[in-house]
Amino acid sequence: MEYVVGIDLGTSSLKGIVANKSGEVVACASESYSFFQEKTGWSEQNPDDWFYALQKVLRKFVTELADFSENLKGISFSGQMHSLVLLDEQKQVLRPAILWNDVRTNLECEQIKESCGEQLLGITKNQVVEGFTLPKILWVKKNEPEIWSKVRHILLPKDYLRYRLTGKINMDFSDAAGTLLLDFEQQSWSEEIAGIFDIPLTYFPSLVESIKCVGFLQPGSLGDVRIKQKVKVMAGAADNACAALSTGVFSSGKGLVSIGTSGVFLTCGKSQKQATGELHWFNHAVSDSYYLMGVTLAAGYSLQWMKQTFAQEKSFSEALSEIEQISPGANGLLFTPYIIGERTPHSDGQIRGSFLGIDTKHTFPHFMRAVVEGITFSLKDVQLLLEEMLQQTFTQVISVGGGAKNKEWAQIQADVFDVDIFGLTVEEGPSMGAAMIAAVGVGWFDSLENCSESFVSYHKVATPITKNVRIYQKIYSIYQQVYGQTKELSHQLRVFDEENEKKE
């Protein structure tokens, strides 16, 4: 039996799956690693930790599958977007990787806005936010000049991992689109933006399609993990692009809702409308295609905060099971999930969350339901932006992550989004998308769309209930007013809190 491997290099762990030609997952393994925060708002990782995790995962596959070494045909990657890896002339790591969730770059973001203006949006289709790669580059350039003087290669995490296997340096278009340095129309590195900030174009890797074979697994590259077969290594794609592949999202009729720590509403599209900056526009793993997405910064994180703060003794399943007893609208209790700021449609790092309508009749299950509904309303904001941009409504939404695993939450999604909700038969996340790229790269299928027919299957988990849809339409219209009416107060409270922290 022949195999391909899909690797997802995430923020907290590396996950790998082994799939055969039928799309059956025959082995799965993961290895965790930590990130460290030297200062508040910083988030860094050691790239070597990713590589050691990869070795451990592949070693498990060699042990579990007797014919794995002889029959492995291809490997591909999904990876956390935006995170910065810097190499010197000898291709050695110069410093820890600065991760996507590192928010030290406020000043650099302002510098980019002042230097580029509307130019940035016109060239890249995206607005600057702290998480993107360009602000991180500028931070190193300004604050670590000795490190910057040695830089010769700028990579993203999965590209570094792939380099360790093949000795080749490349980047696919879907990951490049999240750097703020890709010219969206020309599909090349932007000489204009790189020139403004005096970043040599030679530091950036050559751009390739996700399904391209960029090299072969080098003998000895995995240490004591021995793979006998000559194995193709494909470029791979960004985690959100791979997540879209894993759910069969190739057209704007389908949407993907993914609820992890953050929340994403994503679809593919061919809109010719001018980018407004409220949504992110990124290249898809599919050639000549792109996806649009919006982000709720604290989706699952809001739920985690609620449970850990007020119900540590309960499991998540216990806490969520109680929301079934509460009617839609949580008896007049409304939550906005802005507890660490917000991304879409309000790009505001200073806004904070709120509960409105608290009454003596409200109990813990009311608060839990309000949090779940507030998260879903925030993703509804993204849904409406996508539908306006693409000028069409969704026919179905595939839900993955926490929102798909709870029956009542899936129903809330159906009622708030007013669309049928589907779940995956087998949910492996971005690692499945990476395995699909490998499957096409080795020639098992002639396209990712055809591959999805074998690798992806799903079933309906919730249908909108007309009465609930009407209730949520009324509540959502109130939710839409909260940001505008609390923004100024929230910002004043943030200033007060920051000043108080300095005094302490």
N, C-alpha and C positions, 0 to 999 in steps of 0.2 A: 504493500500500500504506500502511495506517495503522500507526502505531507508538505504543508507550508506553515510558517510561524508568523503570527501577528504580535507585535510588541507595543504596548502602550506605556510610554514613559510619563507617569503622572507626577503630581506634586508631592504625594506622600508615599507612593509605591510604584513599582514597575510590575506590570501584569503581562503575562504571555499566554497565548493559546496555540494549540496545535490543531489544524483542521485538515480534513481529507478532501478529495474532489467533490464529494457530495455535500460539502458544507458542514459536515458533522464535526463538532468539537470533541476530540478524543483525549485531550489533556489540557490542563489549565494550572497555572502556578503564579504566585506573586511573591515579591520581596519588598518589604518596607524600608524606608530610610528617613532620616530626619532632616528638617531644615532648621537653620539657626538664625536668631535675631539678636545681633550685637547691639542694636539700638531700636527704640520704638519705631515701628513702621518699616523696618528692614526685614528682608526675607531672602536668605541665601542657601545654596546647597553646594556640596562638593561633587563635581562631575564624576570623579572616580567612584563615588558611591553608586551612581547609576550603572556604571560598568560592572562593578562587583555584583550588583543585583541581577544584571543580565546574565552573568556567568552562572549564578546560583540557579536561576530559572531554567536555563538551557541544560544545566547539569541534571536537574530533576527530570527533564524530558528524556534525556539519554538513559536515565535509570529506570523510568516508568515504562518506556516504549522500547522493546527489544530491537525493533528495526528502524528506530528513529534516525540514527546516525547514517545508515546506508540510504535512506529514502527521503531525507529532507531535501526539497527542491528549491525553496525560496524563503526569504525573510523580508519582512517590511515593518515599518515603524509608524506609530502615531506618537505625538509628543505635545507636552504643554507648550502653548504659544507664548511668544514675546520674550521669554527669559533669555538673558544674555550670557553667552560663553565667549571668552576672549582667549586667543592662542597667540604665541609668539612665532618667530620665524621658523623655529624647529617644531612647531605645532604642539607645544607644551602649554598646558593651562596656566594662565597668569594670575588668576584670582578666583575665588568662589563665584559661581553663577549667581547673578542677580535675578530673582524670580519674578514672574508676572504679577504676583500679589504684593510686591515691594512698592511702597508708596513714598519713598524718600525724594521723589523728583518733582515736587511742586514748582520749584524755581526754574527747573529745566523746561517744564511744560509752558510756563509763562514766557520763557526765552523763545521757544518754538513759535508760540502764538505771535509774539512781537516781530520775529524775524520773517515768518512765512505768511502770516495773515490768512486770507482765503486761498492762497496758493496751495497750501497743504491739502485742503479738502478737494480742490480741483484735480490735483495730481494723484493723491492716494485714495480718494473716496472716503477718507476717515478723518475724524477730529483727533487731536492729541488728548490722551489720558495717561495717567501715571503708569499704567500697566504696560504700555507699548515699549518697544525696544529702543527707539531713537532717544527718548529722554534718559534712559539708562546709560547709553553710550556717552551722551553729553555730561552726565554726572561723573563718570569715570574720567573723562577728558579734563574736566574742571578740577575734581577733587583728588585724583590720583595720577598726576602727570607722569610720574616715573613708570607706572604701569602702562599708561597710554603710549608712551614713547616706544614700548616694546611690542605693541599690538601689530599683528600682521594678518590675522584672520578673525572675522566676526561670524559666530555661528549661533544657532538655536539648539536646544538640548538634544533632540533626536538626531540632528545632523552630526553632533559630536559623537554620539554613540555609534552611528553608522560609520564615521571615520575610523573609529577604533577597530571596526571589523574589516574594513576594506582598504584603508589607507587613502581613500579618496574623499575630497571635500566638495559637497554640493548642497543646494537647498532647493526644495520644491516651491512652486508658486503659492500654494496655500499658506505655508508658513511665512514666506517672504512678504505676503500681503499684510501681515500683522506687525511689521517692523516700522511702518510709517516711512519707508524708504523705497517702496515699489511704485513705479509709474504704472497706474492701473490701465491706462489706454495703450501704452507702448509695451507693456509686459516686460519691463526691464528695470534695472536699478536706476533710480532717478538721479541723473547728474546734477540737476538743479538743486535738489534738497541736500545731497551730499556736499555740493559746492558751497552752499550757504554756511554749513557748519564745518567746513574744512575736514571732511572725512574722505580719505582716498578710496576710490571705487575698487581698487585692487584688494581692499580688505574683505570685500564681499564675495561669497562663493558663486560659482556659475549656477544659473537657474535651470531646473529640469522639471519635466512632468512627473507627477507622483508615481505613475506606473513604470517609469523608466528604470531599467537595470543599470545601476551606477557602478557596479563592481561585483566581485566575488569574495566570499568569506576566505580570508587569508589563513593559511596554515599557521597554527600557533597563536592566532589573534585572541583566542578564548582561553589561553593558558592550558590547564589540564583537561578542559572539555574538548574531546576529540570528535569532530564531525568528518566522516570519511568522504562523503559525497561533495562534488564541486557545487557549491550553493550560490545561487543568484541572490543579490541584495538589491532591493528596490528602494527608490527614494522615499516613499511614504508621504504622509500628509499631517497637517495640524490636527489636534485632537477633535475639534468641532467638525472638521471636514470628514474625519474618519467616523465620528459618531453619526453623521448624516448618512454615510455609506452603510453603516451597520443597521440602519432602519429603513433602507431603501428609498430615501428622500432624494429624488432626482428632478422633481418638477415643483412648480409653485402651488400645485393643487394640494400637496401634502405639507404638513408642518411637523416639526419635531420640537417637543417640549422635554427638556432634560433638567431634572431637579437634583442637584448635588448640594455642595456648600453654597454655590451660586446657582442661579437659574437661567436657562437659555431658551428662547423661542427662536427657531431657525427655519428657513425655507430656501429653496433654490429659486433663481429668477433670471429674467432677461430684460428687466425694466430699463428703459432708456431715460428715465427721469433723472434730473440733476440730484446728486447726493446732497442731503441737508445736514448730515453729521449726527442725526439722532440714532441712526442704525449703523452697524458695522457692515462694510462690504468687503468680502474676502473671496479669493479664488477657491473654487471647489477642487477636490481631487480629480474630478472629471475634467478632461481637457476642454478648454473654451467655455467653461461654465463657472458660475460663482454662486455664493450663498449670501443671504442677508440675515443678520441676527441682531437681537437685542438682549441685554443682560440685566437681570436682577441680582445685585451684589449679594444680598443676604436672603437667599431662598431657604434651603435646608438649614442654613446657619441660624435663621430666625427661630426655626422650630427647635433646634438644638439649644439655643440660648434660653428659650422659654422653659423647656423641660429641665435643663440642668439647674436653672435658677430657682424654679418653683416646685419641681417634682422630681428630685434626684432619685427617690425611691422607686419610681415607676420606670418600666421599660418603654421604648418608643411605641411598640405595638399596643401596650396597655394605655398609654396616654392618648394615642390616636383613636383607639376603639371607642373612647368616651364621646367623641365628637358626633357619633351617629345619633346620639340621643338629643342633640341640639338642632333646632330647625335652621334652615338657610337664613343667613343674616345675623346669626348668633344673638338673637333678641336685641338688636340695636347696638351691638358692640362692633367697632370697626378698628382694624389695625393697618398701619402702613409700615412695610418692612424696610425702613430706611436706617436700620440700626448701625450700619457702618458707612452711611452715605448711599448714593444711588447712581446708576449708570444710564439706564434707558427708561423713559425718555428724558429724565432729569439728570443731566451730567453734573452732579453736585456732591462734592466730597464733604460738605459741611451740614447738609440736611440730616436730621435724625428722625427715628421712628416715633410713632405715637399710638396710643389707644384712645379712641373717642367714644363717648356714650356710656362710660362705666356707670353701672347702677348696682344697687344692693342685691338685686336678683342674680347678678352674674357670678358664676362659680368657675372653678378651674377649667372644666370642659368648654364653657363659653369662650374663655380666653384662648384655648387651644384651637377651637374652630375658627375664631376670628383671625388667628395667626395664619392658619391654612388658607382661609379665604383672602386675606390681605396679600399673601404671596401670589396667589392665583390672579388677583386683580392686577398686581404689578406686571405679570406676564401678559395679561389682557391688554395692557398699554402697548406692549410690543406687537401683539397680534394685530391691533388696529393700525399701527404704523405700517406693518408689512402689507396689510390688505390695501391700504391707501396707496402705497408705493407701487404695488403690482396691479392694482385695480381689479382685484378678484378676491373672492372669499375662499376659505379653505374647505375642502370636501372631507378631509379627515386629518386628525392629529395623532401622531404616534408619541406616546408618553413613556419616558424611561426614567429610572432613578426612583427617588422616594415617592413621588406623586403617583407612580404607576403601581406601586406595591400595596397601597392601601385602597380598599374598595371605595370607601366614602370620599377620599380625596380624588380618586379618578372620576367619581360622579360629580364632584364640585367642579372639576375641570370641564367636563362635558357641559354642565349647566352654565358656567361663566363664559366659556369660549363659544357655546352654542354650536357644537360640532361633535360628531362621533369620535370617541377616544379609543385608540387601539394600543395593545401592549405586545411586546415581542414574545414569541414562543420561547426563544433562548436569548437572554440578554447578556451579552459579553462586552458591550460598550465599544469604545474606540479600538480595542485590540481586535475585534471582529472586522472593523473597517480596514485595519492594517493587513489582516490575513487576506481580505478580498483583493487588496492591491497586489499582494504577493501572488495570489492565484492567477490574476490576469497577467502579471509580469512573467510568470513561468510558462504561460501559454495555455492554461487550462480553459480559459474563456477569452473571447475576443473583445469584450468590453466589461466595464464594471456593472452596467445595467444588466447584462446577461448573467454575470456572476451572482447578482443579488437574487435572481430567481431560484438559485440553489442554496444560497447562504442565508437568506432572510425570510422569515415567516412570522406573521403576527395574527392576533385575534382581537375581536371587539371586546372591550371591557366596560364601556359605559356609553349610553345614549342620552342626549339631552331630555330632561323632563320639562315640558312646556311651562308648568306652573313655577318651577324653580328658576327657569330662564328669565321669566318676567320679574321675579323678585330680585334676582341678581342684577338685572338691567337697572333697576331703581337704585340699588345700593351702590353699584359701580359708578353711577352718575354723581353720587355724593363723594365716593372715594376720589374721583378725578379732581375735586375741588380742594382736597386737603393739602396737597403740596403748596399750591399758591397761597393758601391762607395761613400756613404754618411756617413757611420758608423764613421769613424775617425773624420771627420769634426763635426759631430753631438756631439760626445763625448767631443771634445775640447770646443764646445759652452756650453755644460752642466757644464764643469769645470769652465769656465769663469762666467757663470750665478750664480753658487753656491758661488764662491768666492766673487762676487759682492754683493750678498745678505748678506753675513756675514759682509761686510764692512758697509752696510747700517744699 
